[in-house]
């Protein structure tokens, strides 16, 4: 399965970005091959509005099955779930920590967004 982690940097040692829609970038980690791909999120991060939904569309196009982030708003959450993507919020630490926690089954998928929309 591919998982997308909101990140403040470009490698597994980077800090998880607490924001989903305006995250600097995403690291897409393949749990079967251990391959990592970088997804630049500059166009959505700098959008005047709709950053969460735009980011959700970009992430969905990468074929991910789960998103790990600090926070996800209601519109982005709805878009991700409509695409069949599980959402995990409250994730902190490094991207590597997040991947390890996911693989160990230590994270619980969110039932709703954890922040209000703008």
GUVEXVEX-615297 format. One line per field, with one value per residue (C-alpha): residue in three letters; x, y, z. Coordinates in pm, whole numbers, plus 50000, padded with zeros to 5 digits. Layout:
BEGIN
type: [ala,...]
X: [X,...]
Y: [Y,...]
Z: [Z,...]
//
This chain:
BEGIN
type: [unk,unk,unk,unk,unk,unk,unk,unk,unk,unk,unk,unk,unk,unk,unk,unk,unk,unk,unk,unk,unk,unk,unk,unk,unk,unk,unk,unk,unk,unk,unk,unk,unk,unk,unk,unk,unk,unk,unk,unk,unk,unk,unk,unk,unk,unk,unk,unk,unk,unk,unk,unk,unk,unk,unk,unk,unk,unk,unk,unk,unk,unk,unk,unk,unk,unk,unk,unk,unk,unk,unk,unk,unk,unk,unk,unk,unk,unk,unk,unk,unk,unk,unk,unk,unk,unk,unk,unk,unk,unk,unk,unk,unk,unk,unk,unk,unk,unk,unk,unk,unk,unk,unk,unk,unk,unk,unk,unk,unk,unk,unk,unk,unk,unk,unk,unk,unk,unk]
X: [50000,50112,50079,50120,50270,50255,50613,50817,51115,51219,51330,51221,51403,51188,50923,50561,50382,50086,49890,49744,49630,49912,50186,50516,50527,50431,50639,50462,50593,50523,50493,50556,50871,50995,51025,50973,50852,50840,50526,50571,50262,50360,50070,49810,49998,49998,49637,49410,49138,49058,49407,49279,49060,49331,49585,49343,49306,49682,49730,49444,49605,49916,49719,49763,49545,49615,49715,49906,49907,49881,49541,49291,48997,48642,48649,48982,48866,48550,48749,49000,48732,48537,48854,48869,49167,49191,49291,49510,49540,49737,50054,50374,50748,50947,50809,51008,50835,50496,50571,50689,50380,50154,50329,50308,49932,49969,49758,49380,49196,48994,48615,48590,48804,48984,48978,48710,48708,48804]
Y: [50000,50353,50605,50981,51170,51550,51664,51976,51829,51596,51278,51034,51233,51541,51651,51563,51881,51945,52086,51876,52119,52363,52111,52192,51849,51486,51175,50880,50563,50221,49969,49677,49803,50061,50312,50679,50943,51317,51512,51890,52066,52426,52494,52388,52531,52875,52862,53147,52896,52529,52408,52100,51975,52045,51857,51567,51541,51539,51273,51058,51064,50903,50590,50610,50418,50628,50980,51061,51422,51641,51785,51753,51987,51881,51945,51769,51485,51439,51444,51189,50954,50986,50864,50565,50698,50639,50945,50941,51264,51366,51231,51401,51343,51247,51096,50782,50768,50803,50523,50293,50367,50297,49971,49862,49927,50199,50457,50469,50599,50913,50906,51281,51585,51713,52086,52319,52457,52812]
Z: [50000,49932,50214,50183,50475,50496,50535,50603,50420,50144,50323,50592,50861,50794,51043,50970,50859,51089,50794,50515,50246,50295,50366,50196,50036,50077,50091,49934,50094,49944,50229,49991,49817,50073,49788,49863,49616,49675,49584,49576,49710,49631,49395,49653,49951,49789,49664,49772,49863,49827,49921,50103,49819,49559,49768,49815,49437,49384,49652,49517,49172,49325,49413,49788,50031,50339,50440,50759,50878,51183,51091,50806,50750,50660,50285,50238,50464,50256,49930,50060,50190,49862,49689,49924,50118,50494,50695,51006,51204,51511,51353,51475,51485,51180,50863,50948,51290,51118,50872,51151,51363,51064,50981,51346,51354,51616,51430,51413,51108,51177,51155,51090,51020,51327,51246,51117,50765,50677]
//
